[in-house]
């Protein structure tokens, strides 16, 4: 194996992916949440959401059950933010959007929507970036 290939292999072993974050419990795969039968949602837009976002009013009192009305309302606000920041989707798609959205408690919070290796957006608070 060439030195170049060894370096690439060593680097790839150190990359922390969104799948690693899901496995570690830091992020939730939205396909598993919204489509328990395993079918891929179409069209994909948001693929993952951080547990920090989920713990900010998206979970019921038991801490495990998702409050779907709160969650879908937040997704709507985030999609609306992307629409605004992209000038009605007329601009080229960016790999990152950041802005303030209203959460279920009525408070405005800054969210970060990043596109990672699978070309789906991950919704998180700015301090939760991978």
MDAnalysis code that builds the backbone (N, CA, C; Angstrom):
import MDAnalysis as mda
import numpy as np

u = mda.Universe.empty(390, n_residues=130, atom_resindex=np.repeat(np.arange(130), 3), trajectory=True)
u.add_TopologyAttr("name", ["N", "CA", "C"] * 130)
u.add_TopologyAttr("resid", np.arange(1, 131))
u.add_TopologyAttr("resname", ["UNK", "UNK", "UNK", "UNK", "UNK", "UNK", "UNK", "UNK", "UNK", "UNK", "UNK", "UNK", "UNK", "UNK", "UNK", "UNK", "UNK", "UNK", "UNK", "UNK", "UNK", "UNK", "UNK", "UNK", "UNK", "UNK", "UNK", "UNK", "UNK", "UNK", "UNK", "UNK", "UNK", "UNK", "UNK", "UNK", "UNK", "UNK", "UNK", "UNK", "UNK", "UNK", "UNK", "UNK", "UNK", "UNK", "UNK", "UNK", "UNK", "UNK", "UNK", "UNK", "UNK", "UNK", "UNK", "UNK", "UNK", "UNK", "UNK", "UNK", "UNK", "UNK", "UNK", "UNK", "UNK", "UNK", "UNK", "UNK", "UNK", "UNK", "UNK", "UNK", "UNK", "UNK", "UNK", "UNK", "UNK", "UNK", "UNK", "UNK", "UNK", "UNK", "UNK", "UNK", "UNK", "UNK", "UNK", "UNK", "UNK", "UNK", "UNK", "UNK", "UNK", "UNK", "UNK", "UNK", "UNK", "UNK", "UNK", "UNK", "UNK", "UNK", "UNK", "UNK", "UNK", "UNK", "UNK", "UNK", "UNK", "UNK", "UNK", "UNK", "UNK", "UNK", "UNK", "UNK", "UNK", "UNK", "UNK", "UNK", "UNK", "UNK", "UNK", "UNK", "UNK", "UNK", "UNK", "UNK", "UNK", "UNK"])
u.atoms.positions = np.array([
    [0.845, -1.170, 0.000],
    [0.000, 0.000, 0.000],
    [0.894, 1.238, 0.000],
    [0.560, 2.210, -0.843],
    [1.372, 3.422, -0.934],
    [1.187, 4.275, 0.317],
    [2.147, 5.178, 0.521],
    [2.048, 6.085, 1.669],
    [0.787, 6.937, 1.585],
    [0.423, 7.317, 0.352],
    [-0.774, 8.139, 0.152],
    [-2.031, 7.369, 0.575],
    [-2.116, 6.094, 0.191],
    [-3.271, 5.278, 0.570],
    [-3.312, 5.034, 2.075],
    [-2.140, 4.829, 2.684],
    [-2.089, 4.635, 4.134],
    [-2.584, 5.883, 4.861],
    [-2.181, 7.047, 4.361],
    [-2.608, 8.302, 4.983],
    [-4.117, 8.479, 4.855],
    [-4.661, 8.160, 3.692],
    [-6.108, 8.279, 3.480],
    [-6.858, 7.302, 4.374],
    [-6.344, 6.092, 4.507],
    [-6.982, 5.086, 5.356],
    [-6.937, 5.518, 6.824],
    [-5.811, 6.063, 7.249],
    [-5.687, 6.524, 8.632],
    [-6.663, 7.661, 8.904],
    [-6.791, 8.573, 7.953],
    [-7.702, 9.698, 8.115],
    [-9.146, 9.224, 8.160],
    [-9.514, 8.298, 7.272],
    [-10.901, 7.841, 7.234],
    [-11.291, 7.136, 8.524],
    [-10.345, 6.553, 9.205],
    [-10.636, 5.894, 10.464],
    [-10.922, 6.873, 11.593],
    [-10.551, 8.141, 11.414],
    [-10.725, 9.142, 12.457],
    [-11.945, 10.024, 12.241],
    [-12.631, 9.887, 11.132],
    [-13.771, 10.742, 10.820],
    [-14.984, 10.299, 11.625],
    [-15.604, 11.238, 12.298],
    [-16.815, 10.977, 13.083],
    [-18.002, 11.359, 12.215],
    [-18.795, 10.381, 11.817],
    [-19.893, 10.618, 10.884],
    [-21.217, 10.804, 11.619],
    [-22.218, 11.217, 10.871],
    [-23.550, 11.364, 11.448],
    [-24.071, 10.003, 11.924],
    [-23.724, 8.938, 11.216],
    [-24.136, 7.600, 11.659],
    [-23.492, 7.239, 12.998],
    [-22.244, 7.669, 13.194],
    [-21.590, 7.459, 14.492],
    [-22.348, 8.207, 15.590],
    [-22.760, 9.439, 15.283],
    [-23.484, 10.256, 16.261],
    [-24.846, 9.645, 16.594],
    [-25.511, 9.054, 15.595],
    [-26.789, 8.369, 15.842],
    [-26.548, 7.163, 16.749],
    [-25.542, 6.388, 16.419],
    [-25.210, 5.193, 17.208],
    [-24.852, 5.570, 18.658],
    [-24.213, 6.739, 18.835],
    [-23.818, 7.193, 20.171],
    [-24.953, 7.875, 20.938],
    [-26.123, 8.001, 20.298],
    [-27.272, 8.600, 20.967],
    [-27.296, 10.115, 20.983],
    [-26.440, 10.763, 20.177],
    [-26.403, 12.226, 20.136],
    [-27.405, 12.802, 19.141],
    [-27.752, 11.998, 18.138],
    [-28.690, 12.418, 17.100],
    [-29.706, 11.316, 16.869],
    [-30.868, 11.704, 16.325],
    [-31.935, 10.760, 16.034],
    [-32.140, 10.706, 14.521],
    [-32.260, 9.504, 13.982],
    [-32.547, 9.289, 12.567],
    [-34.040, 9.507, 12.359],
    [-34.401, 10.510, 11.560],
    [-35.815, 10.843, 11.393],
    [-36.588, 9.795, 10.620],
    [-35.933, 9.048, 9.751],
    [-36.647, 7.973, 9.057],
    [-37.172, 6.953, 10.061],
    [-36.378, 6.647, 11.060],
    [-36.810, 5.673, 12.075],
    [-37.912, 6.248, 12.954],
    [-37.863, 7.553, 13.179],
    [-38.892, 8.195, 13.993],
    [-40.212, 8.321, 13.234],
    [-40.145, 8.804, 12.009],
    [-41.356, 9.120, 11.252],
    [-41.887, 7.967, 10.425],
    [-41.057, 6.966, 10.190],
    [-41.476, 5.832, 9.370],
    [-40.986, 4.537, 10.009],
    [-41.636, 4.111, 11.078],
    [-41.178, 2.924, 11.810],
    [-41.102, 1.654, 10.971],
    [-41.843, 1.591, 9.858],
    [-41.792, 0.384, 9.028],
    [-40.529, 0.321, 8.170],
    [-39.679, 1.342, 8.271],
    [-38.400, 1.308, 7.577],
    [-38.389, 1.890, 6.185],
    [-39.516, 2.380, 5.696],
    [-39.540, 2.982, 4.366],
    [-38.903, 4.362, 4.410],
    [-38.153, 4.664, 3.368],
    [-37.494, 5.966, 3.272],
    [-38.532, 7.043, 3.025],
    [-38.423, 8.142, 3.746],
    [-39.326, 9.266, 3.533],
    [-38.975, 9.965, 2.228],
    [-39.973, 10.468, 1.531],
    [-39.714, 11.183, 0.284],
    [-40.516, 12.471, 0.285],
    [-39.971, 13.571, -0.142],
    [-38.554, 13.750, -0.461],
    [-37.742, 13.967, 0.821],
    [-36.534, 13.491, 0.845],
    [-35.720, 13.707, 2.036],
    [-35.316, 15.173, 2.143],
    [-35.319, 15.691, 3.311],
    [-34.850, 17.053, 3.552],
    [-34.084, 17.050, 4.862],
    [-34.807, 16.856, 5.966],
    [-34.145, 16.682, 7.246],
    [-33.980, 15.192, 7.479],
    [-32.754, 14.766, 7.696],
    [-32.501, 13.355, 7.933],
    [-32.279, 13.031, 9.398],
    [-31.787, 14.030, 10.152],
    [-31.407, 13.779, 11.537],
    [-31.714, 15.008, 12.383],
    [-31.924, 14.781, 13.652],
    [-32.130, 15.873, 14.601],
    [-31.362, 15.536, 15.874],
    [-30.761, 16.563, 16.463],
    [-29.963, 16.331, 17.669],
    [-30.860, 16.053, 18.866],
    [-30.319, 15.350, 19.817],
    [-31.063, 15.078, 21.043],
    [-31.262, 16.369, 21.835],
    [-30.373, 17.341, 21.679],
    [-30.567, 18.640, 22.325],
    [-31.840, 19.311, 21.844],
    [-32.089, 19.253, 20.542],
    [-33.334, 19.794, 19.978],
    [-34.515, 18.992, 20.516],
    [-34.396, 17.671, 20.507],
    [-35.500, 16.822, 20.963],
    [-35.841, 17.106, 22.428],
    [-34.830, 17.371, 23.237],
    [-35.048, 17.622, 24.662],
    [-35.561, 19.033, 24.942],
    [-35.654, 19.860, 23.907],
    [-36.140, 21.240, 24.055],
    [-37.618, 21.329, 23.688],
    [-38.412, 20.376, 24.154],
    [-39.852, 20.443, 23.969],
    [-40.434, 19.475, 22.968],
    [-39.621, 18.583, 22.420],
    [-40.133, 17.631, 21.437],
    [-40.526, 16.301, 22.072],
    [-40.152, 16.101, 23.330],
    [-40.442, 14.840, 24.014],
    [-41.522, 15.043, 25.071],
    [-42.321, 14.009, 25.261],
    [-43.351, 14.025, 26.307],
    [-42.672, 13.918, 27.673],
    [-43.453, 13.950, 28.727],
    [-42.938, 13.902, 30.092],
    [-42.099, 12.682, 30.409],
    [-42.341, 11.563, 29.697],
    [-41.563, 10.350, 29.965],
    [-40.150, 10.424, 29.394],
    [-39.869, 11.455, 28.590],
    [-38.540, 11.631, 28.018],
    [-38.228, 10.730, 26.849],
    [-39.180, 9.903, 26.424],
    [-38.942, 8.978, 25.319],
    [-39.938, 9.140, 24.182],
    [-41.191, 9.428, 24.515],
    [-42.238, 9.547, 23.506],
    [-42.160, 10.919, 22.847],
    [-42.161, 10.935, 21.520],
    [-42.074, 12.193, 20.781],
    [-43.449, 12.847, 20.721],
    [-43.494, 14.129, 21.066],
    [-44.705, 14.924, 20.910],
    [-44.736, 15.344, 19.440],
    [-45.465, 14.590, 18.630],
    [-45.428, 14.786, 17.178],
    [-45.933, 16.160, 16.754],
    [-46.928, 16.711, 17.426],
    [-47.412, 18.028, 17.012],
    [-46.336, 19.090, 17.239],
    [-45.644, 19.039, 18.377],
    [-44.535, 19.973, 18.617],
    [-43.416, 19.758, 17.612],
    [-43.088, 18.494, 17.375],
    [-41.986, 18.170, 16.475],
    [-42.275, 18.634, 15.047],
    [-43.451, 18.322, 14.548],
    [-43.792, 18.708, 13.174],
    [-43.916, 20.222, 13.036],
    [-44.375, 20.892, 14.083],
    [-44.425, 22.353, 14.070],
    [-43.013, 22.931, 13.964],
    [-42.075, 22.374, 14.714],
    [-40.687, 22.834, 14.634],
    [-40.116, 22.579, 13.244],
    [-40.389, 21.417, 12.672],
    [-39.900, 21.117, 11.321],
    [-40.445, 22.136, 10.312],
    [-41.708, 22.505, 10.475],
    [-42.316, 23.495, 9.592],
    [-41.591, 24.833, 9.717],
    [-41.309, 25.265, 10.965],
    [-40.596, 26.529, 11.180],
    [-39.191, 26.479, 10.572],
    [-38.528, 25.350, 10.685],
    [-37.178, 25.208, 10.125],
    [-37.205, 25.226, 8.602],
    [-38.167, 24.539, 8.006],
    [-38.294, 24.553, 6.545],
    [-38.614, 25.965, 6.057],
    [-39.432, 26.678, 6.803],
    [-39.766, 28.065, 6.461],
    [-38.512, 28.946, 6.532],
    [-37.663, 28.714, 7.535],
    [-36.411, 29.456, 7.661],
    [-35.508, 29.197, 6.456],
    [-35.372, 27.938, 6.057],
    [-34.551, 27.612, 4.885],
    [-35.123, 28.295, 3.646],
    [-36.427, 28.280, 3.510],
    [-37.069, 28.948, 2.369],
    [-36.732, 30.441, 2.360],
    [-36.797, 31.074, 3.524],
    [-36.478, 32.500, 3.624],
    [-35.013, 32.760, 3.302],
    [-34.115, 31.979, 3.904],
    [-32.681, 32.188, 3.697],
    [-32.238, 31.889, 2.270],
    [-32.988, 31.038, 1.571],
    [-32.629, 30.697, 0.185],
    [-33.423, 31.527, -0.824],
    [-34.083, 32.581, -0.323],
    [-34.880, 33.468, -1.185],
    [-35.911, 32.684, -1.982],
    [-36.710, 31.910, -1.259],
    [-37.773, 31.141, -1.904],
    [-37.249, 29.978, -2.719],
    [-36.133, 29.417, -2.315],
    [-35.464, 28.297, -2.996],
    [-34.944, 28.695, -4.380],
    [-34.775, 30.006, -4.612],
    [-34.220, 30.455, -5.894],
    [-32.703, 30.371, -5.900],
    [-32.080, 30.481, -4.730],
    [-30.624, 30.374, -4.631],
    [-30.214, 28.906, -4.687],
    [-28.953, 28.690, -4.986],
    [-28.421, 27.326, -4.936],
    [-28.493, 26.828, -3.492],
    [-28.687, 25.535, -3.328],
    [-28.763, 24.954, -1.986],
    [-27.408, 25.085, -1.306],
    [-27.432, 25.614, -0.118],
    [-26.219, 25.735, 0.688],
    [-26.084, 24.481, 1.549],
    [-24.897, 24.254, 2.074],
    [-24.707, 23.088, 2.937],
    [-24.974, 23.415, 4.400],
    [-25.262, 24.685, 4.686],
    [-25.510, 25.086, 6.061],
    [-26.422, 26.305, 6.101],
    [-27.382, 26.257, 7.004],
    [-28.253, 27.398, 7.268],
    [-28.325, 27.569, 8.774],
    [-28.310, 28.809, 9.231],
    [-28.419, 29.073, 10.658],
    [-29.370, 30.247, 10.844],
    [-30.221, 30.143, 11.848],
    [-31.170, 31.215, 12.104],
    [-32.016, 30.904, 13.321],
    [-32.916, 31.822, 13.612],
    [-33.778, 31.684, 14.785],
    [-35.146, 31.163, 14.387],
    [-35.646, 30.198, 15.144],
    [-36.991, 29.657, 14.936],
    [-37.708, 29.604, 16.282],
    [-39.029, 29.596, 16.204],
    [-39.838, 29.522, 17.415],
    [-40.005, 28.066, 17.844],
    [-39.768, 27.819, 19.113],
    [-39.943, 26.487, 19.691],
    [-41.327, 26.400, 20.330],
    [-41.765, 25.199, 20.687],
    [-43.110, 25.017, 21.240],
    [-43.413, 25.867, 22.477],
    [-42.383, 26.236, 23.230],
    [-42.605, 27.063, 24.420],
    [-42.737, 28.544, 24.082],
    [-42.689, 28.870, 22.790],
    [-42.827, 30.252, 22.340],
    [-41.525, 31.023, 22.281],
    [-40.432, 30.432, 22.739],
    [-39.130, 31.104, 22.722],
    [-38.459, 30.933, 21.368],
    [-37.771, 31.982, 20.945],
    [-36.965, 31.914, 19.724],
    [-35.595, 31.359, 20.113],
    [-35.124, 30.382, 19.344],
    [-33.804, 29.799, 19.589],
    [-33.064, 29.693, 18.264],
    [-31.754, 29.815, 18.336],
    [-30.920, 29.682, 17.146],
    [-30.707, 28.208, 16.851],
    [-30.976, 27.828, 15.606],
    [-30.748, 26.452, 15.169],
    [-29.770, 26.453, 14.005],
    [-29.113, 25.342, 13.846],
    [-28.159, 25.131, 12.766],
    [-28.644, 23.938, 11.963],
    [-28.725, 24.102, 10.664],
    [-29.117, 23.014, 9.771],
    [-27.934, 22.757, 8.851],
    [-27.259, 21.653, 9.056],
    [-26.046, 21.306, 8.316],
    [-26.294, 20.088, 7.447],
    [-25.730, 20.110, 6.255],
    [-25.795, 18.948, 5.377],
    [-24.491, 18.172, 5.551],
    [-24.622, 16.925, 5.975],
    [-23.449, 16.088, 6.167],
    [-23.304, 15.095, 5.016],
    [-22.626, 13.993, 5.256],
    [-22.198, 13.088, 4.185],
    [-23.326, 12.435, 3.402],
    [-24.535, 12.409, 3.903],
    [-25.617, 11.730, 3.179],
    [-26.539, 12.692, 2.433],
    [-26.175, 13.976, 2.365],
    [-26.931, 15.006, 1.640],
    [-28.303, 15.294, 2.228],
    [-28.528, 14.954, 3.469],
    [-29.733, 15.348, 4.195],
    [-29.325, 16.363, 5.252],
    [-30.235, 17.250, 5.584],
    [-29.938, 18.230, 6.616],
    [-30.092, 17.620, 7.999],
    [-29.200, 18.025, 8.882],
    [-29.244, 17.651, 10.281],
    [-29.590, 18.902, 11.066],
    [-30.632, 18.821, 11.870],
    [-31.083, 19.949, 12.677],
    [-30.479, 19.839, 14.065],
    [-29.845, 20.933, 14.518],
    [-29.179, 20.918, 15.819],
    [-29.026, 22.337, 16.330],
    [-28.633, 22.457, 17.569],
    [-28.203, 23.744, 18.096],
    [-26.762, 23.962, 17.629],
    [-26.329, 25.226, 17.454],
    [-24.971, 25.474, 16.949],
    [-23.862, 24.791, 17.751],
    [-24.003, 24.661, 19.056],
    [-22.941, 24.046, 19.864],
    [-22.884, 22.521, 19.703],
    [-23.832, 21.942, 18.961],
    [-23.865, 20.483, 18.791],
    [-23.252, 20.017, 17.468],
    [-22.657, 20.912, 16.717],
    [-22.073, 20.532, 15.420],
    [-21.081, 19.389, 15.577],
    [-21.055, 18.550, 14.555],
    [-20.091, 17.437, 14.561],
    [-18.722, 17.944, 14.180],
])
